[in-house]
Amino acid sequence: MHILVVEDNHRVSELITRGLEEQQYTVTQAYDAVFGKKLAMSGDFSLIIIDIILPGMNGLELSKEIRSFNPVIPIIMLTALGATDDKIDGFNAGADDYMVKPFEMRELIVRIRTLINRKHLQNGQHTGSCLKFADLEIDRLTKTVKRNDIEIDLTPKEFKLLEYMMENPERILSRVEISEHVWDTHFDTGTNYIDVYINYIRKKVDKDFGDKLIHTKSGMGFMLKQKA
């Protein structure tokens, strides 16, 4: 995944870049709107992050320019302007999401993943009714789950959690990300409901089968992965 960051504050741009690179994203930086527009028009980016206050033209104008030649690329706006009217201006300019400085890097990463996954779904990835990983299979139309052709009974929330893991195999999913996508809320560090549900589906999906697919990465999250 290649992300363009258009931010004139070099310190902020470097912090964002380091945070994204730690998540295995490739990042290209631009420190003004004119160069940012040139890169956006010539590069193949998965998502663009734009500060509103930029040299050359403001981020709102830049977003409109990008939207004129690429109507589908996800855009996140970063700004110190947090009033409702400012956010509305950002969305009207073509932004898909809007974050107010200062922000937490982990929240930005969750929002990036949400927008990229949404784009993939719109482009036809995972739009079929079936998802498969190893000998595990989900049919999203009939809401059935099978492993090695043996049907597994899941509750609606367990199904949604396993479905999200199968949409993102071989990747560590943090509790914050799972909370955002499966429960549509920010993770409350005072509860362990995600761990409880992971254990629920682990007992149903892994317990009676030889190869374990659901793995815990201590201090990081969970992963759907075949044993090496």
C-alpha positions in Angstrom: 0.0 0.0 0.0 1.4 3.4 -1.1 0.3 6.5 0.8 0.9 10.1 -0.2 1.3 12.6 2.8 0.9 16.2 1.9 1.9 18.1 5.0 4.1 21.3 5.2 5.1 20.7 8.8 8.2 18.5 8.4 8.1 17.2 12.0 4.4 16.1 11.6 5.1 14.6 8.2 8.1 12.6 9.5 6.0 11.4 12.5 3.2 10.2 10.2 5.7 8.6 7.8 7.5 6.7 10.6 4.2 5.5 12.0 2.9 4.3 8.6 6.2 2.6 7.7 6.1 0.7 10.9 2.8 -0.8 9.6 4.5 -1.8 6.3 3.0 1.1 4.2 5.2 2.8 1.6 5.0 6.6 2.1 5.8 9.5 -0.2 5.9 13.0 1.3 5.1 16.4 -0.2 5.6 19.7 1.6 3.4 21.9 -0.5 0.1 21.6 -2.4 1.6 22.1 -5.9 4.1 19.2 -5.6 1.4 17.2 -3.8 -1.0 17.6 -6.8 1.8 16.6 -9.2 2.6 13.5 -7.3 -1.1 12.6 -6.9 -1.7 12.9 -10.6 1.4 10.9 -11.6 1.6 8.3 -8.8 -0.3 5.1 -8.0 -1.4 5.7 -4.5 -3.8 3.7 -2.2 -4.7 6.8 -0.1 -3.8 10.5 0.3 -3.4 12.4 3.6 -3.8 16.2 3.2 -3.2 19.0 5.6 -5.6 21.9 5.1 -3.2 24.8 5.6 -0.6 24.4 2.8 1.7 26.6 0.7 0.6 27.0 -2.9 -3.1 26.3 -2.3 -5.0 25.1 0.7 -5.9 21.5 1.3 -9.6 22.0 0.4 -8.6 23.2 -3.1 -6.1 20.4 -3.5 -8.7 17.8 -2.5 -11.1 19.2 -5.2 -8.3 19.1 -7.8 -7.5 15.5 -6.9 -11.2 14.6 -7.0 -11.5 16.0 -10.5 -9.1 13.4 -12.0 -9.5 10.6 -9.4 -13.0 10.4 -7.9 -12.4 7.2 -6.0 -9.0 7.5 -4.1 -9.5 7.8 -0.3 -8.6 11.1 1.1 -8.0 11.9 4.8 -7.7 15.6 5.9 -5.6 16.6 8.9 -6.1 20.0 10.4 -6.1 22.0 13.6 -9.5 23.4 12.5 -12.1 21.3 14.4 -15.3 23.2 14.2 -18.3 21.5 12.5 -18.3 24.0 9.6 -14.6 23.2 9.0 -15.4 19.5 8.8 -18.3 20.1 6.5 -16.0 22.1 4.2 -13.6 19.2 4.2 -16.2 16.6 3.3 -17.6 18.9 0.6 -14.2 19.3 -0.9 -14.0 15.5 -1.3 -12.5 14.2 1.9 -13.6 10.7 3.0 -12.4 11.3 6.6 -11.3 14.3 8.7 -9.0 14.2 11.7 -8.2 17.1 14.0 -4.7 17.7 15.3 -3.4 16.6 17.7 -4.4 13.0 16.9 -3.2 9.5 17.9 -1.3 7.6 15.3 -3.1 4.4 16.1 -6.4 6.0 15.3 -5.1 7.4 12.0 -3.9 3.9 11.1 -7.4 2.4 11.9 -9.1 5.0 9.7 -6.6 4.4 6.9 -7.3 0.7 7.0 -11.1 1.3 7.0 -10.9 3.5 3.9 -8.6 1.2 2.0 -10.7 -1.9 2.9 -13.9 0.0 1.8 -12.2 0.9 -1.5 -11.2 -2.8 -2.1 -14.8 -3.9 -1.5 -16.1 -1.3 -3.9 -13.5 -2.5 -6.5 -14.8 -6.0 -6.2 -12.5 -7.7 -3.8 -14.3 -10.0 -1.3 -17.6 -9.2 -3.0 -18.3 -12.8 -3.7 -20.5 -14.7 -1.2 -17.7 -17.0 -0.1 -14.5 -16.4 1.8 -11.9 -19.2 2.1 -8.8 -19.6 4.2 -7.1 -23.0 4.4 -9.9 -25.5 5.0 -12.1 -22.8 6.6 -15.0 -21.3 4.5 -17.6 -18.7 5.1 -20.7 -18.1 3.0 -21.9 -14.6 3.6 -25.3 -15.1 1.9 -26.3 -18.1 4.0 -24.3 -17.0 7.0 -22.8 -20.5 7.3 -19.3 -21.5 8.3 -17.6 -24.8 7.5 -14.2 -26.2 8.3 -13.1 -29.3 6.4 -16.7 -29.5 5.2 -18.0 -29.7 8.8 -20.5 -27.0 9.6 -19.8 -24.7 12.6 -22.5 -22.8 14.4 -21.6 -19.2 15.2 -23.6 -16.4 16.8 -24.0 -13.2 14.6 -21.2 -11.4 16.4 -18.9 -14.4 16.2 -19.6 -14.6 12.5 -18.9 -10.9 12.0 -15.6 -11.2 13.9 -14.5 -14.3 12.0 -15.6 -12.7 8.7 -13.4 -9.7 9.4 -10.4 -11.9 10.2 -10.9 -13.8 6.9 -11.0 -10.6 5.0 -7.6 -9.7 6.5 -5.6 -13.0 6.7 -1.9 -13.2 7.6 -2.1 -9.8 9.2 -2.0 -8.8 12.9 -5.3 -7.2 13.8 -5.1 -5.0 16.9 -8.0 -4.8 19.4 -8.6 -1.2 18.4 -9.0 -2.2 14.7 -11.3 -5.1 15.6 -13.3 -2.9 17.8 -13.7 -0.3 15.1 -14.7 -2.8 12.4 -16.7 -5.4 14.2 -18.3 -3.4 17.1 -18.3 0.0 15.4 -16.8 1.6 18.5 -13.5 2.6 20.0 -11.9 0.0 22.1 -12.4 0.4 25.9 -9.1 -0.7 27.5 -11.1 -1.4 30.7 -12.8 -4.4 29.1 -11.7 -7.7 27.5 -14.8 -8.4 25.3 -12.7 -8.9 22.2 -10.5 -11.5 23.9 -13.6 -13.2 25.1 -15.1 -13.4 21.6 -11.7 -14.5 20.1 -11.8 -17.4 22.6 -15.4 -18.2 21.6 -14.6 -18.6 17.9 -11.2 -20.3 18.7 -13.1 -23.1 20.6 -15.4 -23.5 17.6 -13.0 -23.1 14.7 -9.8 -24.6 16.1 -10.5 -26.9 19.1 -11.6 -30.0 17.2 -9.2 -29.6 14.3 -5.5 -30.3 13.9 -4.1 -27.1 12.5 -4.8 -24.0 14.6 -5.7 -20.9 12.5 -6.4 -18.2 15.1 -3.2 -17.0 16.8 -2.6 -14.4 19.5 0.3 -12.0 19.2 1.2 -10.9 22.7 0.7 -7.2 23.2 -0.2 -6.7 19.6 -3.5 -8.5 18.7 -4.7 -11.5 16.7 -4.0 -13.1 13.4 -5.6 -15.7 11.1 -2.6 -17.7 10.0 -1.7 -21.2 8.9 1.1 -22.8 10.9 4.4 -22.5 9.0 
